[in-house]
Amino acid sequence: MEVRDIVMNPPASEPYKTLTKALELKTRRLLEKEEMGDSKPSQFLRRLRALAGAAVLDDLLRTLWSGRLPQSVQAIIASQKDSKLDDVEELADAVMASIAPKASVFETSSRADEDRYRMLV
């Protein structure tokens, strides 16, 4: 979107330099800075696809995406080299859902437990 805005409405001074800088920032973000964060692997892949546009082949996108997934997910999807990226994306979501930390409920001690403890001490 940033690049399209520059092309559609070029600045009065140094339009080429402005466009080059915008493309460089977008590419750097795609290659180095974009992180998965709390999103699902499929959401992260969509963000990378949006940054990459049509210019980046799925093989490169797959490498960038999978390299930033958690190690446990990388290990599982590494065996899916012949599968389409969309299929691997679904698998990665399923793996992440299965290894996500589960909420735990811990019981607190009751008054009776405290009284028993005091008698032991």
C-alpha positions, 0 to 999 in steps of 0.5 A, a space after each residue: 500500500 505504501 509503495 502504491 501510494 507513492 507511485 499513484 501520487 509521487 512526491 514533487 521532489 526525488 520521486 525515484 529516491 522516495 520509491 526506492 526507499 519505500 521498497 527497501 523498507 518493505 523488503 527489509 521488513 519482509 526479510 528481517 523484521 516481521 515476526 510471528 508474535 501471538 498470531 497463528 502460523 496462517 495469519 503470519 503467512 498472510 502478513 508475509 504474503 501481503 508484504 511480498 506481493 506477487 513478486 516473491 515465489 512460494 518457495 522463498 515465502 515458505 522459507 521465510 515463514 517456516 524459519 520464523 515458526 517455533 522450533 517444534 513446528 519447524 521440525 514437523 513441517 520440515 517433512 512436508 517439502 512436497 506439499 503445497 504451502 496452503 496445506 502446510 499452513 493448515 498443518 502448522 496451525 494444527 500443531 500450534 493448537 496442540 502444543 499451546 499451553 493449556 490453562 490450569 486451575 490450581 486449588 487453594 488451601 482451605 482453612 482446614 488445611 491451614 489448621 492441620 499444617 499448624 498442628 504439624 508444626 
